[in-house]
Amino acid sequence: MADHMKKYKDADYRFSVISKLVFTGFTPTLAKQLAKEAGVNVRTVKRWYQAYTKDNHITALNPKYKGSTGVSRLIPSFDDCLKKAQEMRLADRKISVKNIIKALESENPELKGLISRSTLQRHLQKTHYGSRALNLSEQTNGRKGYPSVS
């Protein structure tokens, strides 16, 4: 289903939940009852009602998708840092990500505080340089069905 059709479907559902409030007026007990029937929080029903009464149009009930900005927040030299981190991990499989970051920052002082542990760890795991993947490849000696690190 296309995204714009889903928005309209969501708006229709939201209006069906608050329609009694729109036609009879807002009361906390009715809002609580409608929220319970719909399986949503009372505050959600109140927000839907306020959005509808502000614009008096069903499009006010369309979900507001934030989405991704599509802009990477990684530092420009992150690929180089990742390659160096992979080399360090291959040289010493037990080196921690924290110690890798310390080594990278000592080589390049301008990187101090710019590389987060979680980001580097996620990228190492994604490229099969996480400690588990390296230990697994060492244990399996490159047998079929296991990721190889080379």
N, C-alpha and C positions, 0 to 999 in steps of 0.2 A: 504494500500500500504506500502511495506517495506521502511524503511528509506533510504536504499541505492538506491532504485529505485526513490524515491522522489528527492534525490540529483542529479541524472542524468537528471531527468525531469527539475529541476531548471536550471542546467547547459545548457541544450538544449535551454530553453527559453532565458536565458541570451545571449547565442551565437546568437540566432535569432535576438535579439535586436541590438547587436553590429556588426553583420556580414557586413553591408555596410561600417562601419568604418574600419574593418579589410581589406577589399578588395580595398577600395578607399583611405584609409589613414585618419588620424584623422583631422577633422576640427571642430571648436567650433559650427558653425552654424548647421552642420549635427548632431553633438552630441545633440544639443538642440532640434532639430526636432525629433530625435529618442527617446529622453527622454520624450518629450511631447506625442508622439504616444504610448509609453509604459506605461505612467502614473507614471514615476519615476523621481527622481531628476537628473539633468545634472551631478552632482558629482558622482552619482551612476553609470551612464553610463561610465563616465571617469574611475572609479575604475575597472569596469568590463573589459574595453578595456585594461587598464594597466596590469591587472592580466593575461589576455589572451596573450598579446604581450610579457610579461616577460617569460612565459613558453612555448608559442606556442602550447598549448594543452588545450582541452576543460575541462579537469579535474581541471584546474586552476579556473574555474568558479563555481565549487561546493561550496555551502554555507558552511561557517565555523561555525559549531554549537559549542557554548561554553559549554552548558549543565551544569549540577550540578556536583560539585566535590563529592557529596555524603557524605561529612564530616560535621557533625553538629558543629556549632560554639557556641553552648550553653555551659555555664560553667558546670562542672561535677556535682555540687550540685544543679543544677537548679530544679530538680524534688522535692527535699526537700523544696526549696524556694517556689515552686508553691503550694505544700501542705499547707505550713504555710500561704501563701497568701490567699488560699481558706478558711482556718479556720478564718482568719481575716475578710474576706469578709462576711462569714456567721455570725460572731459575730456582725459586724457593716456593714450593707448593703450599707451604704452611704459613706464608707471610699474610698478615691480616690486611684488610683494606685500609684500616687506619694507618698502619705503618707504610703502606704504599703511598698514601696521600702525603705523609710526612716526608718521605723520600722525594716525591715529585716537587713538593713545596721547597725543599732544601736546594734542589737543582735549579728551580725557577722561583725566586722569591716573589715575583709579581703574581703568582698563582695562589698566594697565601689566603686562605679563607674562601676561595672561589670554587673548589671542588668539594662537593658534599659526599659523605660516606655512602649514603643510600643510592645516590645517582651512579657513582662509580661501581658499586656492588651490583646494581641492576644491569648495567652495561656489560660487566664482566660475566655475569650469569647468562645474559642473552647471547653472548659470543662463545659460550661454553668454556669460559675461563674461571668459573666459580670453583670454589674448593671441592664441592661435591662432584662436579663434572670431571675435574682433573683426577680426583681419587678414583672415580668410577672407571675412567679410561685407563688408569694405571692398573687397576685390578683385573680388567677384562682383556688387556693386551691387544686392543683393537679388534676384538671379535665382532662379527657381524651383528647389527642391530643396536650397537651402542655408539654414541657420538665420539668421534675421534678428535683429538686436539693436536693438530699439526699445521 
